[in-house]
Amino acid sequence: MASYRLQGPKPARIYEVILPKKIGYFGKIQEVLEDLFDERAIRRVPFVKQSIARRRKEPGFDEARWITSLCQASRGYSIYEMDGRYLSAQGPIDERVIVIRFIFHNPGDEGEGGADILGVSLEVVNHLVARRFAQELGVEEEIWFVEYSHPQLSIWRRSPAEADGKTNTKRAPKS
């Protein structure tokens, strides 16, 4: 039997970006989400360029470290669909939406160099995802961005010896 150790609970931040599900959006969704893992793509985002220009005036601003923290922050996401109904000026409308969920936490002992992932998480999702969808799709009246307050994250992590494949494979005899 594999052994796991509990990490946490520790502070986390959860964000969701909600936009209508339309086939024409799939390419842009993929582009925006893949760019989160590419430092060069992050540096090309207008918000990032503006932030760097503004922050260079701040004493102690380390551009390389800030960009690295943006890249490290987005370690993954989940996508799901949901159906809903909302009230518009024309009356109730049924709509299927795509929800992109991000869960952020400071890694701690995972060797990330002490980056403050929680500190940049809002910028990552609000500006590198939601704002890009709003500006680059440019046709939706609203794109929603939701932040969940004060979530806690617990992780059951496999013990290091087991993660390296050095597990004890002996099994108890069957009765």
ABEGO torsion letter per residue (X at the ends): XBBBBBBOBBBBBBBBBBBBBBAAAAAAAAAAAAAAABAAAAAABAAAAAAAAAAAABBGBBAAAAAAAAAAABAEBBBBBBBBBBBBAAEBBBBBBBBBBBBBBBAEAAGAGGBBAAAAAAAAAAAAAAAAAAAAAGABABBBBBBBBGBBBBBBBBBAAAAAGBBBABBBBBX
